[in-house]
Amino acid sequence: CLPFSQVCFKERFLSLLIFIVAMIIVGPLFEEFVRLSLLMDLLWSAIFISGVYAVCQKKRHILIAVLLALPMLGSIWTKYYVQPKALVVVGSLCGAAFMLFIIIQMLIFIYSHKEVTRDLIVGAAVVYLLMSLMWTFVFVVVETLHPGSFNIPEGQDIEATRHFLYFSFVTLTTLGYGDITPITPMARSLCVLEAVIGQLYLVVQVAWLVGVHVSQSMLKRAGRDE
């Protein structure tokens, strides 16, 4: 890879954003035309591959990302044949760790820059979305290890990760429709933690971007005055 700030993250944020939005919006739209589970699994795989591609600054970053992504990808695609409980737990834990690793690397990139660019804004948005994906895997682990941690309407397939994906976004944004609710103390604590982290991130990130933009504008204005 070329230097981190020049190429490694250029358009990587955008590809992640596209795949995540596609999973949220496009997947359900094609539910009646193709198997939704297969389409969602393809989009999940694309997100993981894009995430690995986004951390190409150093070889060890790629190695860590690949090692974390492989168990989750294995869990995704082996479910069509066999899916033991242990594989679901290990895959989901690795999925959550993978998202956390990508988030950390993206935040390092964002806060190391002193100029607001399109990549920076897109990256800040992607981090917020990745937080929801991370918590999705956390909720899957909790429900798998302790069935009944969440109250899910009857008739819905609780095995499908998409229910927890929906619940995670509802929790992160503090929307709270109430159709899926946490029951156990652990589940409730994790939901509160996700909601608080999500709101704190928005406040801190927006304030930082505004501050950098104002500083950038003042420096440009001072340069023109000289």
C-alpha positions as CSV (number, residue, x, y, z in Angstrom):
1,C,0.0,0.0,0.0
2,L,0.9,3.6,-0.5
3,P,1.0,6.0,2.5
4,F,-2.0,5.7,4.7
5,S,-3.3,9.2,4.2
6,Q,-2.9,9.1,0.4
7,V,-4.5,5.9,-0.8
8,C,-5.3,3.3,1.9
9,F,-8.4,5.1,3.1
10,K,-9.3,6.9,-0.1
11,E,-12.8,5.7,-1.1
12,R,-12.6,2.9,1.4
13,F,-15.0,4.7,3.7
14,L,-17.4,5.2,0.8
15,S,-17.4,1.5,-0.2
16,L,-18.2,0.5,3.4
17,L,-21.0,3.1,3.5
18,I,-22.5,1.8,0.3
19,F,-22.5,-1.8,1.5
20,I,-23.9,-1.0,4.9
21,V,-26.7,1.1,3.4
22,A,-27.4,-1.6,0.8
23,M,-27.8,-4.2,3.6
24,I,-30.2,-1.9,5.5
25,I,-32.3,-0.8,2.5
26,V,-31.7,-2.8,-0.6
27,G,-31.8,-6.2,1.0
28,P,-35.4,-6.0,2.2
29,L,-36.5,-4.5,-1.1
30,F,-35.5,-7.7,-2.9
31,E,-37.0,-10.0,-0.4
32,E,-39.7,-11.1,-2.7
33,F,-37.4,-11.6,-5.7
34,V,-34.4,-13.5,-4.2
35,R,-33.6,-15.3,-1.0
36,L,-33.2,-12.5,1.5
37,S,-30.9,-14.6,3.7
38,L,-28.5,-15.2,0.8
39,L,-28.5,-11.6,-0.2
40,M,-27.9,-10.4,3.3
41,D,-25.0,-12.9,3.7
42,L,-23.4,-11.6,0.5
43,L,-23.7,-8.0,1.8
44,W,-22.2,-9.1,5.2
45,S,-19.3,-10.7,3.4
46,A,-18.8,-7.6,1.3
47,I,-18.7,-5.4,4.5
48,F,-16.1,-7.7,6.1
49,I,-13.9,-7.7,2.9
50,S,-14.2,-3.9,2.6
51,G,-13.3,-3.6,6.2
52,V,-10.1,-5.6,5.7
53,Y,-9.3,-3.6,2.6
54,A,-9.7,-0.4,4.7
55,V,-7.0,-1.2,7.1
56,C,-4.2,-1.7,4.6
57,Q,-1.8,0.8,6.4
58,K,0.3,-2.0,7.9
59,K,0.5,-5.8,7.3
60,R,-0.2,-6.5,10.9
61,H,-3.5,-4.6,10.6
62,I,-4.5,-6.7,7.6
63,L,-3.5,-9.9,9.4
64,I,-5.5,-9.0,12.5
65,A,-8.6,-8.0,10.5
66,V,-8.4,-11.2,8.4
67,L,-8.0,-13.4,11.5
68,L,-11.1,-11.7,13.1
69,A,-13.2,-11.8,9.9
70,L,-12.6,-15.4,9.0
71,P,-14.5,-17.0,11.9
72,M,-17.5,-14.7,11.3
73,L,-17.5,-15.4,7.6
74,G,-17.3,-19.1,8.4
75,S,-20.3,-18.8,10.7
76,I,-22.2,-17.0,8.0
77,W,-21.7,-19.5,5.2
78,T,-21.6,-22.8,7.2
79,K,-25.1,-22.2,8.5
80,Y,-26.5,-23.6,5.2
81,Y,-25.1,-27.0,6.2
82,V,-24.5,-27.0,10.0
83,Q,-24.3,-24.3,12.6
84,P,-23.4,-25.5,16.1
85,K,-23.9,-23.1,19.0
86,A,-20.2,-22.7,19.6
87,L,-19.6,-21.6,16.1
88,V,-22.3,-18.9,16.3
89,V,-20.8,-17.6,19.6
90,V,-17.2,-17.6,18.3
91,G,-18.2,-16.1,15.0
92,S,-20.2,-13.4,16.5
93,L,-17.6,-12.5,19.1
94,C,-15.0,-12.3,16.3
95,G,-17.5,-10.2,14.3
96,A,-17.9,-7.7,17.2
97,A,-14.1,-7.6,17.7
98,F,-13.6,-7.1,14.0
99,M,-16.0,-4.1,13.9
100,L,-14.3,-2.7,17.0
101,F,-10.9,-3.0,15.4
102,I,-12.0,-1.3,12.2
103,I,-13.7,1.5,14.2
104,I,-10.5,2.1,16.2
105,Q,-8.4,2.3,13.0
106,M,-10.9,4.7,11.4
107,L,-11.0,6.9,14.4
108,I,-7.2,7.1,14.5
109,F,-7.3,8.2,10.8
110,I,-10.1,10.7,11.5
111,Y,-8.5,12.4,14.5
112,S,-5.0,12.5,13.0
113,H,-6.2,15.0,10.3
114,K,-6.6,18.7,10.8
115,E,-8.7,19.3,7.7
116,V,-12.3,18.4,7.0
117,T,-12.6,16.5,3.8
118,R,-15.3,14.4,2.1
119,D,-13.5,11.2,3.2
120,L,-13.4,12.4,6.8
121,I,-17.2,13.1,6.9
122,V,-18.0,9.8,5.2
123,G,-15.7,8.1,7.6
124,A,-17.3,9.6,10.6
125,A,-20.7,8.4,9.4
126,V,-19.4,4.9,8.7
127,V,-18.0,4.7,12.2
128,Y,-21.5,5.4,13.6
129,L,-23.0,2.6,11.4
130,L,-20.2,0.2,12.3
131,M,-21.1,0.7,16.0
132,S,-24.5,-0.7,15.3
133,L,-23.1,-3.7,13.4
134,M,-20.8,-4.4,16.3
135,W,-23.6,-4.3,18.9
136,T,-25.6,-6.6,16.5
137,F,-23.1,-9.3,17.1
138,V,-23.0,-8.7,20.8
139,F,-26.8,-9.1,21.0
140,V,-26.5,-12.3,19.0
141,V,-24.0,-13.7,21.5
142,V,-26.2,-12.8,24.5
143,E,-29.3,-14.4,23.0
144,T,-27.4,-17.5,21.9
145,L,-25.8,-18.0,25.3
146,H,-28.9,-17.0,27.2
147,P,-32.1,-17.6,25.1
148,G,-34.9,-15.3,26.1
149,S,-32.7,-12.3,26.8
150,F,-34.8,-10.4,24.3
151,N,-38.5,-10.4,23.8
152,I,-39.0,-11.0,20.1
153,P,-42.5,-11.1,18.6
154,E,-43.8,-14.6,18.0
155,G,-43.5,-15.9,14.4
156,Q,-40.2,-14.2,13.8
157,D,-37.0,-16.2,13.2
158,I,-34.8,-15.2,16.0
159,E,-31.9,-17.0,14.4
160,A,-31.7,-14.4,11.7
161,T,-29.2,-11.7,12.5
162,R,-31.3,-9.1,10.7
163,H,-33.7,-8.9,13.7
164,F,-30.8,-7.9,16.0
165,L,-29.4,-5.6,13.3
166,Y,-32.8,-3.8,13.3
167,F,-32.9,-3.7,17.1
168,S,-29.3,-2.4,17.3
169,F,-30.0,0.5,15.0
170,V,-33.2,1.3,16.9
171,T,-31.2,1.3,20.2
172,L,-28.3,3.2,18.9
173,T,-30.5,6.0,17.7
174,T,-32.6,5.8,20.9
175,L,-35.7,5.4,18.7
176,G,-37.1,2.6,20.8
177,Y,-40.2,1.2,19.0
178,G,-40.6,-1.4,21.7
179,D,-41.4,-4.3,19.4
180,I,-38.1,-6.0,20.5
181,T,-37.2,-5.4,24.1
182,P,-34.4,-6.6,26.4
183,I,-35.5,-8.8,29.3
184,T,-32.5,-9.8,31.3
185,P,-30.3,-7.3,33.3
186,M,-27.3,-8.1,31.1
187,A,-29.3,-7.4,27.9
188,R,-30.7,-4.2,29.4
189,S,-27.3,-3.0,30.5
190,L,-25.8,-3.6,27.1
191,C,-28.7,-1.7,25.4
192,V,-28.2,1.3,27.7
193,L,-24.5,1.2,27.0
194,E,-25.0,1.2,23.2
195,A,-27.5,4.1,23.4
196,V,-25.2,6.2,25.6
197,I,-22.1,5.5,23.5
198,G,-24.1,6.3,20.3
199,Q,-25.3,9.7,21.6
200,L,-21.9,10.6,23.1
201,Y,-20.2,9.8,19.7
202,L,-22.6,12.1,17.8
203,V,-22.0,15.0,20.2
204,V,-18.2,14.6,20.3
205,Q,-17.8,13.9,16.6
206,V,-20.0,16.8,15.4
207,A,-18.3,19.2,17.8
208,W,-14.9,18.0,16.6
209,L,-15.8,18.3,12.9
210,V,-17.2,21.8,13.5
211,G,-14.2,22.9,15.5
212,V,-11.8,21.6,12.8
213,H,-13.8,23.3,10.1
214,V,-13.8,26.6,11.9
215,S,-10.1,26.4,12.5
216,Q,-9.5,25.5,8.9
217,S,-11.6,28.4,7.7
218,M,-9.8,30.9,10.0
219,L,-6.3,29.7,8.8
220,K,-7.4,30.1,5.2
221,R,-8.8,33.6,5.9
222,A,-5.6,34.6,7.7
223,G,-3.5,33.3,4.7
224,R,-5.5,35.4,2.3
225,D,-5.2,38.5,4.5
226,E,-1.4,38.2,4.4
